[in-house]
Amino acid sequence: MISSVVVSVLTALCGLWAARSARRTPRQEKRDDFTAITDQQGKAIERLEHRIQVREAEAERQRERISEQDEAIGWLLNRVRGLVGYIRGTGLEPPAQDPMSERARKYIHHIDG
């Protein structure tokens, strides 16, 4: 009788141990790690995509602003040329040109003030 109880207890313990080891194998843990890493990478990619979209929208706004500024500078140059022509047409001489910085000279060509 005692031997059958001991055998039953040992059998139960072995069954529990076998169930535990079958449930969480190293392969299963690696699969869980892979899933966790894949989820983290997916979230990181989504964050990067969002940042790229924000940067692209910002770049588009800057290109628009530069285009508008280019148009304004062109209009101003045209206006200055018209005023200089008008002053010379009246027989007067326009005021002397102020020195232009090198940064401005890169973008403003053929100014005849």
C-alpha positions as CSV (number, residue, x, y, z in Angstrom):
1,M,0.0,0.0,0.0
2,I,2.8,2.5,0.9
3,S,4.7,1.5,-2.2
4,S,1.7,2.2,-4.4
5,V,1.2,5.7,-2.7
6,V,4.9,6.4,-3.3
7,V,4.7,5.3,-6.9
8,S,1.5,7.4,-7.4
9,V,3.2,10.5,-5.9
10,L,6.3,9.9,-8.1
11,T,4.2,9.4,-11.1
12,A,2.3,12.6,-10.4
13,L,5.5,14.6,-9.8
14,C,7.0,13.2,-13.1
15,G,3.8,14.1,-14.9
16,L,3.9,17.7,-13.6
17,W,7.6,18.0,-14.5
18,A,6.9,16.6,-18.0
19,A,4.0,19.0,-18.5
20,R,6.0,22.0,-17.3
21,S,9.0,21.1,-19.6
22,A,6.7,20.5,-22.6
23,R,4.9,23.8,-22.1
24,R,8.0,26.1,-22.1
25,T,10.7,24.7,-24.3
26,P,13.7,26.8,-25.2
27,R,12.4,26.8,-28.7
28,Q,9.1,28.3,-27.5
29,E,11.0,30.9,-25.5
30,K,13.0,31.8,-28.6
31,R,9.8,32.1,-30.6
32,D,8.4,34.4,-27.9
33,D,11.6,36.5,-28.0
34,F,11.3,36.7,-31.8
35,T,7.7,37.9,-31.5
36,A,8.6,40.5,-28.9
37,I,11.5,41.8,-31.0
38,T,9.4,41.8,-34.2
39,D,6.8,43.9,-32.3
40,Q,9.4,46.3,-31.1
41,Q,10.9,46.7,-34.6
42,G,7.4,47.2,-36.0
43,K,6.8,50.1,-33.5
44,A,10.2,51.5,-34.3
45,I,9.5,51.5,-38.0
46,E,6.2,53.2,-37.5
47,R,7.9,55.9,-35.4
48,L,10.5,56.4,-38.2
49,E,7.8,56.5,-40.9
50,H,6.0,59.2,-38.9
51,R,9.2,61.2,-38.5
52,I,9.9,60.9,-42.2
53,Q,6.4,62.1,-43.0
54,V,6.8,65.1,-40.7
55,R,10.2,66.0,-42.2
56,E,8.8,65.7,-45.8
57,A,5.9,68.0,-44.9
58,E,8.4,70.4,-43.4
59,A,10.6,70.3,-46.4
60,E,7.7,70.9,-48.7
61,R,6.7,74.0,-46.6
62,Q,10.3,75.3,-46.8
63,R,10.4,74.7,-50.6
64,E,7.1,76.7,-50.9
65,R,8.5,79.5,-48.8
66,I,11.7,79.7,-50.7
67,S,9.8,79.8,-54.0
68,E,7.7,82.7,-52.7
69,Q,10.8,84.5,-51.4
70,D,12.4,84.0,-54.8
71,E,9.4,85.5,-56.5
72,A,9.4,88.5,-54.1
73,I,13.1,89.1,-54.7
74,G,12.5,89.0,-58.5
75,W,9.7,91.5,-58.1
76,L,11.9,93.8,-56.0
77,L,14.8,93.6,-58.5
78,N,12.4,94.4,-61.3
79,R,11.0,97.3,-59.4
80,V,14.5,98.7,-58.6
81,R,15.5,98.4,-62.2
82,G,12.3,100.3,-63.2
83,L,13.0,103.1,-60.7
84,V,16.7,103.4,-61.8
85,G,15.5,103.6,-65.4
86,Y,13.0,106.2,-64.5
87,I,15.5,108.3,-62.6
88,R,18.0,108.1,-65.4
89,G,15.2,109.0,-67.9
90,T,14.6,112.2,-66.0
91,G,18.3,113.1,-66.5
92,L,19.3,112.5,-62.9
93,E,21.7,109.9,-61.6
94,P,20.4,107.3,-59.0
95,P,22.2,107.0,-55.7
96,A,25.3,104.9,-55.5
97,Q,24.8,101.2,-54.9
98,D,25.4,99.9,-51.3
99,P,28.0,97.1,-51.1
100,M,26.4,93.6,-51.5
101,S,27.4,90.7,-49.2
102,E,28.9,87.6,-50.8
103,R,25.9,85.6,-49.6
104,A,23.5,87.9,-51.4
105,R,25.7,88.0,-54.5
106,K,25.3,84.2,-55.0
107,Y,21.5,84.7,-55.5
108,I,21.2,88.2,-57.1
109,H,22.9,88.4,-60.5
110,H,22.9,91.2,-63.1
111,I,21.8,94.0,-60.8
112,D,22.5,97.4,-62.4
113,G,21.7,99.9,-59.7
